[in-house]
Amino acid sequence: MIGTFVNVGTIIVGSLIGGLFKKIISERINEALFIAMGMAAFGLGINAVVQNMPNSQYPVLFIVSLALGGAVGTLLKLQERVDRITTRKGDVEGEGKGRLGEGIVTGCLLFCIGTLSILGPVQSALYQDHTFLFTNATLDLVTAMVLATTYGAGMCLAAAVLFCWQGGIYGLTLLLGNFITDTMMCELGIVGGFLIAMSGIGILGIKDCRTVNFLPALIVPPIWCIIAAHLL
């Protein structure tokens, strides 16, 4: 898992560097950065949906995923739990209430939902090839710096989520082999795209979508694709 450790390290380093820059940025520039992050997240999310939707083998799966994921996340009160953690962290660092939580959710989605971040652990587990993860680490270094310039060094918390995400994929690959199919990647990309877009809408202040409550939606496409491949 050396590739994952490197990826985690670059997010932490990028977050710390960006957090230092944030301390010398004026409030007006900071607000401009929030708008930029919101628009970027919304655009990236819509782009992921548009790219993957035409190739979907299960056109209504994303609807079921979002509905089930949102229901489960709401029952588990995921948003409230994350808000309590990030608000305390934000108060210590002087961030605005709720802002750090938005940043961490956006960062986790950007770091985790992507070809390199998903296929990287597979390549690492099967072939000891860390090329995808090293490439992803370089991209995440820059992304973490930009996000931390906006949200502060608390973005380091996203590194823990990435570790669990990539570590989980790595472990499943060792147990099941190359279980990630093109269909699974496509369906996951659609759901992930919607979540990233929702995060962008929240950052822009258009609507608080409570994106954290919808994160369980990411579990539905892999489970369905595995079941469909063996039973249907």
Buried (B, 14 or more C-beta within 10 A) or exposed (E): BEBBBBBBBBBBBBBBBBBBEBEEEEEEEBEEBBEEBBEBBBEBBBEBBEEBBEEBEBEEBBEBBBEBBBBBBBEBEBBEEBBEBBBEBBEEBEBBEBBBBBBBBBBBBBBBBBEBBBBBBBBBBEEEBBEBBBBBBBBBBEBBBBBBBBBBBBBBBBBBBBBEBBBEBBEBBEEEEEBBBEBBBBBBBBBBBBBBBBBBBBBBEEEEBBBBBBBBBBBBBBEBBBEBEEEE
